[in-house]
């Protein structure tokens, strides 16, 4: 709030109170994509990174993981154009996750600013977006409690400014990282095998799930 004191023509001081809104932190989007749970075909049509008016995109570290990525693939983006990511974006399918991290923009004064990153989780055209979101959380809770014997888990998205990679069988670290998860966090299971109650090994699990 700002208080302005000025003198009218009758020389009597008058006080005018003006409310000032806090500066909104700049944000970015991939093209015209609204939200981070998005159709894979729509995402592949986007050509550039857009940022809040008055700012210019500078750079970001980009990670590709989840479905169709046996290992996390990383790239560095130093232009608003997505052409440099074309090969990796084409590889994405439903269940893939693209995380933009260490995002930097430049303001009108030429000052470099770090802004919040985000993770995009993809579904196909046949995906029913009206599915109960609690089902995703339910599956995460079920999988995270499994007795994994091999594979890799990636934590990204909400509460994870950088992608964290752990071995599935590292129970203590898995519990600690899971405790950090919240809405928007993405947990990606890569070729994870767990032990069934009868002692047999499960089929490999490769999927990404977003906490709601």
MARROKOL-196404 format. One line per field, with one value per residue: y, z, x of N, C-alpha, C, O in turn. Coordinates in nm, 2 decimals. Layout:
n_v <- Y, ...
n_w <- Z, ...
n_u <- X, ...
ca_v <- Y, ...
ca_w <- Z, ...
ca_u <- X, ...
c_v <- Y, ...
c_w <- Z, ...
c_u <- X, ...
o_v <- Y, ...
o_w <- Z, ...
o_u <- X, ...
//
This chain:
n_v <- -0.12, 0.23, 0.56, 0.87, 1.21, 1.52, 1.86, 2.05, 2.31, 2.49, 2.49, 2.31, 2.02, 1.70, 1.35, 1.07, 0.74, 0.47, 0.15, -0.09, -0.36, -0.66, -0.74, -0.97, -1.29, -1.39, -1.62, -1.92, -2.09, -2.38, -2.30, -2.27, -2.43, -2.52, -2.58, -2.88, -3.15, -3.30, -3.34, -3.55, -3.52, -3.25, -3.12, -3.17, -3.01, -2.76, -2.48, -2.30, -2.15, -1.96, -1.66, -1.45, -1.13, -0.87, -0.99, -1.19, -1.51, -1.70, -1.94, -2.30, -2.61, -2.92, -3.22, -3.55, -3.82, -4.13, -4.31, -4.47, -4.38, -4.52, -4.44, -4.13, -3.85, -3.56, -3.21, -2.89, -2.58, -2.29, -2.09, -1.96, -2.11, -2.44, -2.61, -2.73, -2.94, -3.12, -3.39, -3.54, -3.47, -3.58, -3.84, -3.88, -4.02, -4.12, -4.11, -4.04, -3.79, -3.45, -3.24, -2.91, -2.73, -2.52, -2.27, -1.97, -1.62, -1.30, -0.97, -0.64, -0.47, -0.60, -0.78, -1.10, -1.36, -1.63, -1.86, -2.06, -2.40, -2.66, -2.97, -3.16, -3.39, -3.65, -3.76, -3.98, -3.93, -4.08, -4.09, -4.06, -3.77, -3.72, -3.90, -4.02, -3.83, -3.92, -4.18, -4.20, -4.12, -4.33, -4.55, -4.47, -4.48, -4.76, -4.87, -4.75, -4.87, -5.12, -5.41, -5.36, -5.49, -5.43, -5.17, -4.82, -4.51, -4.20, -3.87, -3.58, -3.26, -3.09, -2.97, -3.06, -2.92, -3.00, -3.29, -3.60, -3.90, -4.24, -4.57, -4.84, -5.02, -4.89, -4.83, -4.66, -4.40, -4.38, -4.36, -4.13, -3.94, -3.97, -3.87, -3.60, -3.55, -3.39, -3.23, -3.22, -3.33, -3.56, -3.90, -4.13, -4.46, -4.67, -4.95, -5.11, -5.37, -5.58, -5.78, -6.03, -6.14, -6.42, -6.47, -6.47, -6.28, -5.96, -5.84, -5.60, -5.26, -4.97, -4.65, -4.32, -4.12, -3.87, -3.68, -3.58
n_w <- 0.00, -0.08, 0.03, -0.07, -0.04, -0.12, -0.22, -0.26, -0.46, -0.27, -0.09, 0.12, 0.27, 0.14, 0.16, -0.02, -0.06, -0.22, -0.34, -0.41, -0.61, -0.55, -0.74, -1.00, -1.02, -1.29, -1.55, -1.75, -2.05, -2.26, -2.57, -2.65, -2.45, -2.18, -1.85, -1.70, -1.74, -2.02, -2.37, -2.58, -2.86, -2.90, -2.76, -2.92, -3.13, -3.06, -3.09, -2.95, -2.65, -2.43, -2.24, -1.95, -2.03, -2.10, -2.02, -2.13, -2.26, -2.15, -2.08, -2.01, -1.84, -1.97, -1.91, -2.02, -1.95, -1.82, -1.99, -2.29, -2.26, -2.16, -2.00, -1.83, -2.03, -2.11, -2.19, -2.31, -2.33, -2.49, -2.62, -2.72, -2.91, -2.98, -3.15, -3.12, -2.95, -3.09, -3.18, -2.94, -2.84, -3.03, -2.97, -2.75, -2.58, -2.47, -2.13, -2.11, -1.96, -1.95, -1.82, -1.73, -1.60, -1.38, -1.50, -1.67, -1.71, -1.87, -1.75, -1.83, -1.76, -1.82, -1.64, -1.51, -1.42, -1.21, -1.25, -1.16, -1.25, -1.44, -1.49, -1.76, -1.81, -2.02, -2.20, -2.42, -2.71, -2.66, -2.39, -2.09, -1.96, -1.75, -1.56, -1.22, -1.02, -0.79, -0.83, -0.95, -0.74, -0.57, -0.70, -0.70, -0.42, -0.38, -0.55, -0.45, -0.21, -0.27, -0.26, -0.41, -0.63, -0.84, -1.08, -1.15, -1.00, -1.06, -0.93, -0.97, -1.08, -0.88, -0.57, -0.63, -0.75, -0.91, -1.10, -0.93, -0.90, -0.81, -0.70, -0.71, -0.50, -0.29, -0.01, 0.22, 0.12, -0.08, 0.08, 0.21, 0.01, -0.10, 0.11, 0.07, -0.15, -0.31, -0.43, -0.78, -0.79, -0.97, -1.01, -1.15, -1.27, -1.37, -1.55, -1.33, -1.10, -0.87, -0.58, -0.56, -0.33, -0.32, -0.37, -0.63, -0.91, -1.03, -1.33, -1.53, -1.43, -1.59, -1.59, -1.55, -1.29, -1.17, -0.88, -0.72
n_u <- 0.09, 0.05, 0.10, 0.00, 0.07, -0.07, -0.11, -0.39, -0.55, -0.64, -0.45, -0.47, -0.36, -0.41, -0.48, -0.41, -0.47, -0.32, -0.35, -0.11, -0.03, 0.15, 0.45, 0.40, 0.54, 0.74, 0.64, 0.65, 0.54, 0.50, 0.45, 0.11, 0.02, -0.19, -0.17, -0.02, -0.07, -0.10, -0.21, -0.03, -0.01, -0.08, 0.12, 0.34, 0.30, 0.38, 0.60, 0.77, 0.90, 0.71, 0.70, 0.61, 0.48, 0.71, 0.93, 1.22, 1.29, 1.57, 1.73, 1.72, 1.73, 1.65, 1.47, 1.40, 1.20, 1.05, 0.79, 0.91, 1.16, 1.45, 1.65, 1.71, 1.71, 1.89, 1.89, 2.01, 1.86, 1.89, 1.75, 1.44, 1.31, 1.20, 1.32, 1.57, 1.51, 1.37, 1.42, 1.41, 1.16, 0.99, 1.02, 0.87, 0.59, 0.26, 0.27, 0.53, 0.75, 0.83, 1.06, 1.12, 1.38, 1.58, 1.52, 1.57, 1.51, 1.51, 1.48, 1.33, 1.54, 1.76, 1.84, 1.91, 1.69, 1.59, 1.34, 1.04, 1.04, 0.88, 0.69, 0.58, 0.33, 0.23, -0.06, -0.25, -0.46, -0.68, -0.70, -0.89, -0.97, -1.13, -1.11, -1.10, -0.89, -0.78, -0.72, -0.47, -0.30, -0.36, -0.24, 0.02, 0.08, 0.05, 0.25, 0.49, 0.52, 0.61, 0.83, 1.09, 1.34, 1.50, 1.58, 1.49, 1.40, 1.26, 1.23, 1.05, 0.91, 0.66, 0.79, 1.04, 1.29, 1.50, 1.56, 1.56, 1.74, 1.71, 1.80, 1.56, 1.57, 1.67, 1.55, 1.54, 1.61, 1.41, 1.18, 1.22, 1.23, 0.98, 0.83, 0.86, 0.70, 0.42, 0.12, 0.15, 0.40, 0.61, 0.64, 0.85, 0.87, 1.11, 1.17, 1.12, 1.13, 0.96, 0.92, 0.69, 0.43, 0.43, 0.69, 0.79, 0.91, 0.79, 0.65, 0.84, 0.80, 0.72, 0.64, 0.50, 0.38, 0.16, 0.13, -0.17
ca_v <- 0.00, 0.35, 0.68, 0.99, 1.34, 1.62, 1.99, 2.10, 2.45, 2.57, 2.48, 2.22, 1.89, 1.59, 1.23, 0.98, 0.61, 0.39, 0.01, -0.14, -0.50, -0.71, -0.78, -1.11, -1.36, -1.43, -1.76, -1.96, -2.20, -2.43, -2.26, -2.23, -2.54, -2.47, -2.70, -2.97, -3.28, -3.25, -3.43, -3.56, -3.46, -3.10, -3.07, -3.18, -2.90, -2.63, -2.44, -2.21, -2.12, -1.82, -1.61, -1.34, -1.01, -0.79, -1.08, -1.27, -1.64, -1.71, -2.08, -2.40, -2.75, -3.00, -3.36, -3.64, -3.95, -4.20, -4.40, -4.46, -4.34, -4.62, -4.36, -3.99, -3.78, -3.42, -3.12, -2.75, -2.49, -2.15, -2.01, -1.98, -2.21, -2.58, -2.69, -2.81, -3.05, -3.18, -3.53, -3.59, -3.45, -3.68, -3.97, -3.88, -4.09, -4.12, -4.16, -3.97, -3.67, -3.36, -3.14, -2.79, -2.70, -2.41, -2.18, -1.83, -1.52, -1.16, -0.86, -0.52, -0.40, -0.69, -0.86, -1.24, -1.40, -1.77, -1.88, -2.19, -2.49, -2.74, -3.10, -3.19, -3.54, -3.67, -3.87, -3.99, -3.87, -4.17, -4.08, -4.00, -3.68, -3.70, -4.01, -3.97, -3.81, -4.00, -4.31, -4.18, -4.12, -4.46, -4.63, -4.43, -4.54, -4.90, -4.90, -4.70, -4.96, -5.25, -5.45, -5.36, -5.56, -5.37, -5.06, -4.68, -4.42, -4.05, -3.78, -3.45, -3.18, -3.02, -2.99, -3.11, -2.82, -3.08, -3.44, -3.69, -4.04, -4.34, -4.71, -4.88, -5.10, -4.80, -4.81, -4.54, -4.28, -4.38, -4.32, -3.99, -3.86, -3.98, -3.78, -3.47, -3.53, -3.32, -3.21, -3.18, -3.41, -3.67, -4.02, -4.22, -4.59, -4.71, -5.09, -5.15, -5.51, -5.60, -5.92, -6.06, -6.21, -6.56, -6.49, -6.45, -6.14, -5.90, -5.78, -5.47, -5.15, -4.84, -4.55, -4.20, -4.09, -3.73, -3.66, -3.48
ca_w <- 0.00, -0.09, 0.07, -0.14, 0.02, -0.21, -0.18, -0.36, -0.49, -0.15, 0.00, 0.23, 0.24, 0.13, 0.16, -0.11, -0.04, -0.34, -0.32, -0.51, -0.61, -0.56, -0.87, -1.02, -1.06, -1.43, -1.57, -1.89, -2.10, -2.38, -2.67, -2.59, -2.36, -2.05, -1.76, -1.72, -1.78, -2.16, -2.48, -2.64, -2.99, -2.89, -2.72, -3.03, -3.23, -3.01, -3.15, -2.87, -2.51, -2.41, -2.10, -1.91, -2.11, -2.03, -2.00, -2.24, -2.22, -2.17, -2.09, -1.92, -1.85, -2.00, -1.89, -2.07, -1.88, -1.82, -2.10, -2.41, -2.22, -2.07, -1.91, -1.84, -2.14, -2.08, -2.30, -2.26, -2.42, -2.48, -2.71, -2.70, -3.01, -2.94, -3.26, -3.07, -2.87, -3.18, -3.18, -2.81, -2.83, -3.12, -2.91, -2.64, -2.60, -2.35, -2.01, -2.10, -1.88, -1.99, -1.71, -1.75, -1.47, -1.39, -1.60, -1.65, -1.80, -1.85, -1.74, -1.91, -1.73, -1.86, -1.52, -1.53, -1.31, -1.21, -1.22, -1.13, -1.36, -1.44, -1.56, -1.84, -1.82, -2.14, -2.22, -2.56, -2.75, -2.60, -2.24, -2.04, -1.86, -1.64, -1.46, -1.08, -1.00, -0.68, -0.88, -0.97, -0.60, -0.51, -0.77, -0.65, -0.29, -0.40, -0.61, -0.37, -0.10, -0.31, -0.23, -0.54, -0.63, -0.94, -1.15, -1.12, -0.98, -1.07, -0.86, -1.04, -1.07, -0.76, -0.46, -0.68, -0.85, -0.99, -1.11, -0.84, -0.94, -0.70, -0.73, -0.65, -0.38, -0.18, 0.06, 0.30, 0.04, -0.14, 0.18, 0.24, -0.11, -0.11, 0.21, 0.01, -0.26, -0.29, -0.56, -0.89, -0.80, -1.06, -0.98, -1.27, -1.24, -1.50, -1.55, -1.19, -1.07, -0.73, -0.54, -0.52, -0.20, -0.33, -0.39, -0.77, -0.95, -1.11, -1.46, -1.51, -1.43, -1.65, -1.60, -1.47, -1.23, -1.11, -0.76, -0.73
ca_u <- 0.00, 0.13, 0.03, 0.05, 0.02, -0.06, -0.17, -0.49, -0.54, -0.67, -0.33, -0.49, -0.31, -0.50, -0.41, -0.47, -0.42, -0.33, -0.31, -0.02, -0.03, 0.29, 0.49, 0.38, 0.66, 0.73, 0.62, 0.67, 0.46, 0.54, 0.35, -0.02, -0.03, -0.24, -0.16, 0.10, -0.11, -0.14, -0.22, 0.10, -0.01, -0.09, 0.25, 0.43, 0.27, 0.43, 0.73, 0.85, 0.87, 0.66, 0.72, 0.53, 0.51, 0.81, 1.05, 1.27, 1.35, 1.72, 1.78, 1.66, 1.78, 1.53, 1.49, 1.30, 1.20, 0.93, 0.77, 0.99, 1.30, 1.50, 1.73, 1.68, 1.78, 1.89, 1.93, 2.02, 1.79, 1.94, 1.67, 1.30, 1.27, 1.21, 1.38, 1.68, 1.46, 1.28, 1.44, 1.36, 1.01, 0.93, 1.03, 0.78, 0.46, 0.18, 0.34, 0.66, 0.75, 0.94, 1.08, 1.20, 1.44, 1.68, 1.47, 1.61, 1.46, 1.58, 1.38, 1.35, 1.66, 1.87, 1.87, 1.87, 1.61, 1.56, 1.19, 1.00, 1.03, 0.76, 0.70, 0.47, 0.30, 0.16, -0.16, -0.28, -0.59, -0.78, -0.70, -1.01, -0.92, -1.23, -1.08, -1.08, -0.75, -0.73, -0.67, -0.32, -0.24, -0.37, -0.14, 0.16, 0.10, 0.07, 0.38, 0.60, 0.54, 0.65, 0.96, 1.16, 1.47, 1.58, 1.51, 1.53, 1.29, 1.29, 1.14, 1.06, 0.79, 0.64, 0.88, 1.17, 1.35, 1.59, 1.53, 1.64, 1.74, 1.76, 1.77, 1.44, 1.59, 1.72, 1.43, 1.54, 1.60, 1.28, 1.08, 1.25, 1.19, 0.83, 0.77, 0.86, 0.61, 0.30, 0.05, 0.24, 0.52, 0.60, 0.73, 0.86, 0.93, 1.18, 1.21, 1.13, 1.08, 0.94, 0.90, 0.55, 0.41, 0.47, 0.84, 0.82, 0.94, 0.69, 0.69, 0.90, 0.71, 0.78, 0.54, 0.52, 0.25, 0.17, 0.05, -0.28
c_v <- 0.12, 0.47, 0.80, 1.12, 1.45, 1.75, 2.03, 2.25, 2.54, 2.55, 2.38, 2.08, 1.78, 1.46, 1.13, 0.84, 0.52, 0.25, -0.03, -0.29, -0.55, -0.75, -0.93, -1.17, -1.40, -1.58, -1.79, -2.07, -2.25, -2.40, -2.22, -2.34, -2.48, -2.59, -2.79, -3.11, -3.25, -3.36, -3.43, -3.50, -3.31, -3.05, -3.07, -3.08, -2.77, -2.60, -2.36, -2.20, -1.97, -1.78, -1.49, -1.21, -0.92, -0.86, -1.15, -1.40, -1.64, -1.85, -2.17, -2.53, -2.83, -3.15, -3.44, -3.77, -4.01, -4.29, -4.37, -4.41, -4.43, -4.55, -4.21, -3.93, -3.63, -3.34, -2.98, -2.66, -2.35, -2.05, -2.05, -2.09, -2.35, -2.67, -2.78, -2.93, -3.14, -3.34, -3.60, -3.58, -3.55, -3.81, -3.99, -3.95, -4.07, -4.18, -4.11, -3.84, -3.58, -3.25, -3.03, -2.74, -2.59, -2.31, -2.04, -1.74, -1.39, -1.06, -0.74, -0.45, -0.49, -0.78, -1.01, -1.29, -1.55, -1.78, -2.03, -2.28, -2.57, -2.87, -3.12, -3.35, -3.56, -3.79, -3.87, -3.93, -3.96, -4.16, -4.01, -3.90, -3.66, -3.82, -3.95, -3.95, -3.89, -4.13, -4.31, -4.19, -4.26, -4.56, -4.60, -4.49, -4.69, -4.94, -4.86, -4.79, -5.10, -5.28, -5.47, -5.42, -5.50, -5.26, -4.93, -4.60, -4.28, -3.97, -3.64, -3.37, -3.10, -3.07, -3.05, -3.02, -2.89, -3.22, -3.51, -3.83, -4.13, -4.48, -4.75, -4.94, -5.01, -4.75, -4.68, -4.41, -4.26, -4.32, -4.17, -3.89, -3.86, -3.89, -3.64, -3.44, -3.46, -3.31, -3.15, -3.25, -3.53, -3.78, -4.11, -4.35, -4.64, -4.85, -5.14, -5.29, -5.53, -5.75, -5.94, -6.13, -6.36, -6.58, -6.47, -6.30, -6.09, -5.87, -5.64, -5.36, -5.03, -4.75, -4.43, -4.16, -3.95, -3.73, -3.55, -3.44
c_w <- 0.00, -0.05, 0.00, -0.07, -0.08, -0.16, -0.30, -0.38, -0.37, -0.05, 0.12, 0.18, 0.24, 0.11, 0.07, -0.09, -0.17, -0.31, -0.44, -0.50, -0.62, -0.70, -0.89, -1.07, -1.21, -1.44, -1.72, -1.92, -2.22, -2.48, -2.60, -2.49, -2.22, -1.96, -1.79, -1.75, -1.92, -2.26, -2.55, -2.78, -2.99, -2.85, -2.84, -3.14, -3.19, -3.06, -3.06, -2.73, -2.50, -2.26, -2.08, -1.99, -2.03, -2.00, -2.12, -2.19, -2.24, -2.18, -1.99, -1.95, -1.87, -1.98, -1.95, -2.00, -1.89, -1.95, -2.23, -2.38, -2.12, -1.97, -1.93, -1.94, -2.10, -2.19, -2.24, -2.37, -2.39, -2.58, -2.69, -2.80, -2.95, -3.05, -3.21, -2.99, -2.96, -3.17, -3.05, -2.79, -2.92, -3.06, -2.80, -2.68, -2.47, -2.24, -2.00, -2.02, -1.93, -1.88, -1.75, -1.62, -1.49, -1.50, -1.57, -1.75, -1.78, -1.85, -1.83, -1.89, -1.76, -1.75, -1.54, -1.40, -1.32, -1.18, -1.21, -1.26, -1.35, -1.52, -1.63, -1.85, -1.93, -2.14, -2.37, -2.58, -2.69, -2.45, -2.19, -1.93, -1.74, -1.53, -1.32, -1.06, -0.89, -0.71, -0.90, -0.84, -0.55, -0.57, -0.72, -0.51, -0.29, -0.45, -0.52, -0.25, -0.14, -0.27, -0.36, -0.52, -0.74, -1.01, -1.09, -1.10, -0.99, -1.01, -0.93, -1.02, -0.94, -0.64, -0.50, -0.79, -0.95, -0.99, -1.02, -0.88, -0.83, -0.76, -0.65, -0.51, -0.26, -0.10, 0.14, 0.23, -0.03, -0.04, 0.21, 0.13, -0.13, -0.01, 0.16, -0.09, -0.22, -0.43, -0.67, -0.90, -0.89, -1.02, -1.10, -1.24, -1.37, -1.48, -1.41, -1.17, -0.92, -0.70, -0.49, -0.39, -0.20, -0.36, -0.53, -0.80, -1.04, -1.25, -1.44, -1.52, -1.49, -1.68, -1.51, -1.42, -1.16, -0.99, -0.77, -0.59
c_u <- 0.09, 0.04, 0.09, -0.01, 0.04, -0.14, -0.27, -0.47, -0.57, -0.56, -0.36, -0.44, -0.42, -0.42, -0.48, -0.40, -0.43, -0.28, -0.22, -0.01, 0.12, 0.32, 0.47, 0.50, 0.64, 0.71, 0.64, 0.57, 0.53, 0.43, 0.22, -0.07, -0.07, -0.25, -0.05, 0.06, -0.17, -0.14, -0.09, 0.10, -0.01, 0.05, 0.35, 0.41, 0.33, 0.57, 0.82, 0.81, 0.82, 0.67, 0.63, 0.58, 0.61, 0.94, 1.09, 1.33, 1.50, 1.76, 1.70, 1.73, 1.65, 1.56, 1.37, 1.31, 1.06, 0.91, 0.85, 1.13, 1.36, 1.59, 1.69, 1.77, 1.78, 1.94, 1.93, 1.95, 1.83, 1.87, 1.53, 1.24, 1.29, 1.27, 1.49, 1.64, 1.38, 1.29, 1.38, 1.21, 0.94, 0.93, 0.93, 0.65, 0.38, 0.25, 0.48, 0.64, 0.86, 0.94, 1.17, 1.25, 1.55, 1.65, 1.51, 1.55, 1.53, 1.47, 1.41, 1.48, 1.78, 1.91, 1.82, 1.80, 1.58, 1.41, 1.16, 0.99, 0.90, 0.78, 0.57, 0.45, 0.20, 0.06, -0.19, -0.42, -0.71, -0.79, -0.83, -0.97, -1.01, -1.21, -1.05, -0.93, -0.69, -0.68, -0.52, -0.25, -0.24, -0.27, 0.00, 0.18, 0.12, 0.20, 0.50, 0.63, 0.59, 0.80, 1.04, 1.30, 1.56, 1.50, 1.55, 1.40, 1.34, 1.18, 1.16, 0.93, 0.78, 0.73, 1.02, 1.22, 1.44, 1.54, 1.62, 1.63, 1.79, 1.73, 1.65, 1.46, 1.64, 1.60, 1.43, 1.53, 1.47, 1.17, 1.10, 1.20, 1.04, 0.76, 0.77, 0.76, 0.48, 0.23, 0.15, 0.37, 0.50, 0.70, 0.73, 0.94, 0.99, 1.23, 1.22, 1.06, 1.07, 0.91, 0.76, 0.55, 0.45, 0.62, 0.88, 0.85, 0.82, 0.74, 0.74, 0.79, 0.78, 0.66, 0.57, 0.38, 0.27, 0.08, -0.05, -0.32
o_v <- 0.13, 0.48, 0.82, 1.12, 1.47, 1.73, 2.05, 2.31, 2.65, 2.60, 2.37, 2.03, 1.78, 1.46, 1.11, 0.83, 0.51, 0.23, -0.02, -0.34, -0.48, -0.80, -1.01, -1.12, -1.45, -1.65, -1.71, -2.14, -2.18, -2.46, -2.14, -2.35, -2.41, -2.68, -2.78, -3.19, -3.20, -3.46, -3.32, -3.43, -3.25, -2.95, -2.98, -3.06, -2.68, -2.70, -2.34, -2.25, -1.88, -1.87, -1.43, -1.19, -0.90, -0.80, -1.17, -1.40, -1.60, -1.89, -2.12, -2.56, -2.82, -3.20, -3.40, -3.83, -3.96, -4.34, -4.25, -4.38, -4.43, -4.59, -4.18, -3.94, -3.58, -3.39, -2.95, -2.67, -2.30, -1.95, -2.16, -2.14, -2.38, -2.79, -2.89, -3.02, -3.24, -3.41, -3.71, -3.67, -3.60, -3.90, -4.10, -3.94, -4.01, -4.30, -4.12, -3.79, -3.63, -3.19, -3.05, -2.71, -2.56, -2.27, -1.99, -1.78, -1.38, -1.06, -0.74, -0.38, -0.45, -0.85, -1.03, -1.26, -1.60, -1.72, -2.12, -2.23, -2.54, -2.88, -3.09, -3.42, -3.49, -3.89, -3.77, -3.90, -3.91, -4.23, -3.90, -3.95, -3.60, -3.82, -3.85, -4.05, -3.92, -4.20, -4.41, -4.26, -4.31, -4.64, -4.69, -4.55, -4.75, -5.03, -4.93, -4.80, -5.19, -5.19, -5.58, -5.41, -5.52, -5.25, -4.92, -4.62, -4.24, -3.99, -3.59, -3.42, -3.06, -3.19, -3.08, -3.05, -2.84, -3.27, -3.50, -3.88, -4.10, -4.50, -4.71, -4.93, -5.07, -4.64, -4.61, -4.32, -4.15, -4.24, -4.09, -3.79, -3.76, -3.84, -3.56, -3.33, -3.47, -3.36, -3.05, -3.25, -3.58, -3.76, -4.16, -4.34, -4.66, -4.88, -5.21, -5.31, -5.50, -5.82, -5.87, -6.18, -6.41, -6.69, -6.46, -6.21, -6.16, -5.88, -5.57, -5.36, -4.99, -4.76, -4.44, -4.16, -3.92, -3.76, -3.45, -3.35
o_w <- 0.07, -0.10, 0.01, -0.06, -0.13, -0.08, -0.41, -0.31, -0.36, 0.07, 0.21, 0.07, 0.32, 0.06, 0.08, -0.10, -0.22, -0.25, -0.56, -0.39, -0.69, -0.77, -0.80, -1.17, -1.24, -1.36, -1.80, -1.83, -2.29, -2.48, -2.50, -2.47, -2.16, -1.98, -1.90, -1.78, -1.93, -2.24, -2.59, -2.82, -3.08, -2.90, -2.85, -3.22, -3.27, -3.08, -3.09, -2.69, -2.56, -2.17, -2.17, -2.00, -1.91, -1.95, -2.21, -2.09, -2.35, -2.28, -1.90, -2.05, -1.80, -2.03, -1.93, -2.00, -1.95, -2.00, -2.27, -2.48, -2.00, -1.85, -2.04, -1.94, -2.07, -2.28, -2.14, -2.48, -2.28, -2.61, -2.64, -2.78, -2.89, -3.03, -3.26, -2.97, -2.91, -3.17, -3.06, -2.74, -2.88, -3.09, -2.75, -2.79, -2.38, -2.25, -1.90, -2.00, -1.95, -1.84, -1.79, -1.53, -1.60, -1.58, -1.46, -1.87, -1.68, -1.94, -1.90, -1.97, -1.74, -1.76, -1.57, -1.29, -1.43, -1.08, -1.24, -1.36, -1.27, -1.60, -1.58, -1.88, -1.94, -2.08, -2.44, -2.49, -2.68, -2.39, -2.25, -1.82, -1.64, -1.44, -1.31, -1.07, -0.88, -0.64, -0.87, -0.83, -0.48, -0.50, -0.70, -0.49, -0.22, -0.40, -0.51, -0.20, -0.05, -0.25, -0.41, -0.42, -0.74, -0.99, -1.00, -1.17, -0.94, -1.02, -0.94, -0.94, -0.88, -0.62, -0.41, -0.91, -1.06, -0.89, -1.02, -0.90, -0.77, -0.85, -0.53, -0.42, -0.15, -0.12, 0.14, 0.26, -0.04, -0.08, 0.22, 0.16, -0.16, -0.04, 0.21, -0.13, -0.10, -0.53, -0.64, -1.00, -0.90, -1.00, -1.14, -1.18, -1.47, -1.41, -1.38, -1.21, -0.85, -0.79, -0.41, -0.34, -0.10, -0.39, -0.56, -0.72, -1.13, -1.28, -1.35, -1.61, -1.44, -1.77, -1.42, -1.49, -1.09, -1.00, -0.84, -0.57
o_u <- 0.19, -0.07, 0.21, -0.13, 0.15, -0.22, -0.23, -0.38, -0.52, -0.58, -0.27, -0.47, -0.50, -0.31, -0.61, -0.27, -0.54, -0.17, -0.26, 0.01, 0.20, 0.23, 0.51, 0.57, 0.53, 0.76, 0.65, 0.52, 0.61, 0.32, 0.23, -0.19, 0.01, -0.33, 0.01, 0.15, -0.28, -0.07, -0.03, 0.20, 0.05, 0.09, 0.43, 0.50, 0.34, 0.65, 0.94, 0.70, 0.88, 0.66, 0.58, 0.70, 0.59, 1.03, 1.01, 1.41, 1.54, 1.83, 1.63, 1.78, 1.55, 1.66, 1.26, 1.42, 0.97, 1.02, 0.86, 1.20, 1.32, 1.59, 1.64, 1.89, 1.67, 2.01, 1.87, 1.99, 1.81, 1.92, 1.50, 1.13, 1.39, 1.27, 1.51, 1.72, 1.32, 1.19, 1.32, 1.15, 0.83, 0.84, 0.90, 0.60, 0.43, 0.30, 0.55, 0.53, 0.98, 0.84, 1.28, 1.17, 1.59, 1.73, 1.50, 1.54, 1.60, 1.38, 1.51, 1.54, 1.90, 2.02, 1.71, 1.85, 1.54, 1.37, 1.25, 0.94, 0.81, 0.87, 0.46, 0.54, 0.10, 0.08, -0.16, -0.49, -0.82, -0.88, -0.87, -0.95, -0.97, -1.28, -0.99, -0.85, -0.57, -0.60, -0.45, -0.15, -0.15, -0.21, 0.08, 0.29, 0.20, 0.27, 0.60, 0.74, 0.60, 0.88, 1.05, 1.37, 1.68, 1.38, 1.62, 1.30, 1.44, 1.06, 1.27, 0.84, 0.88, 0.74, 1.10, 1.19, 1.46, 1.49, 1.74, 1.51, 1.89, 1.65, 1.63, 1.38, 1.66, 1.55, 1.33, 1.45, 1.41, 1.09, 1.00, 1.14, 0.98, 0.65, 0.69, 0.73, 0.44, 0.28, 0.22, 0.44, 0.39, 0.81, 0.62, 1.05, 0.91, 1.33, 1.32, 0.95, 1.17, 0.88, 0.71, 0.65, 0.48, 0.66, 1.00, 0.81, 0.77, 0.86, 0.70, 0.70, 0.88, 0.59, 0.64, 0.28, 0.37, -0.04, -0.02, -0.41
//
